[in-house]
């Protein structure tokens, strides 16, 4: 379970980094394909983030994971 969550977080970061590379890459002309690739990478990042959030909620509801944070008030 932890592997799936970590892999999803890494893929979100990779999508964000690729969008940054597409944004910062300089070209001699105004290339609209660069903007499309950047927008697609950002859309993939948003989709992966939403899918990860839903997966964590479903896994918690099914009982695959449980919260085990630090107890407060001690």
N, C-alpha and C positions, 0 to 999 in steps of 0.2 A: 504494500500500500504506500509506504513512504517513497519507494522507488518511482511509482507513477506520479506522485505529487512533485517530487524533485525534478523528474524529467519534464513535466509540464511547465514548471517554473523556468527551467533552463531554456526550453523552447520559446517561451514568452520573451526572455531576455535576448535570445538570438534574433527573433523577429524584430525586436526594438532596435538592436544594433544594426541589422541589415537596413532598416528604414533610415537610420542615421547615416549610414554609408551612402545610400542612394541620395539623401538630401545634400550631403556635403561634397559629393563627387562633382568636380568641375567639368564642364564640357564647353567646347568652343561655340556651339550654337545652343539655342533654347530648345532642348530635347523634351518633347512631351512624353516620351516613353519613360524617362527617368521619373517624372511625376507619377505616372501610372504605377511603376514598380514600387515607389515609396508609399503610395496610397494602399496598394495591395498588401505590402508588408505590415502597415499599421492596421489594416482590417484583419489580417491574420492574427496579429497580437491581441486585438480586442476579442476576436472570436475564441482564441485559446484561453484568455483570461476568464471570459464568461463560462466556457466549458469547464474550466478548472473549479470555479466557484460552485457551479451546479454539481459537479462530481463530489466535491467535499461535502456539500449539503446532503446529497443522496447517501453517501457513505456514512455520514453521521446518523441519518435517519434509519438506515438499515442495520446499523450497529457494527460496521466494519472498523470505525474509528470512534474514539471517545475523548472528550476534552480532559486534559490532565494538567491544567495550569497550576501556578503557584497559588495556594489559598490566601485570601486576603483577610486582614483583621487579626493577624496573629503577632 
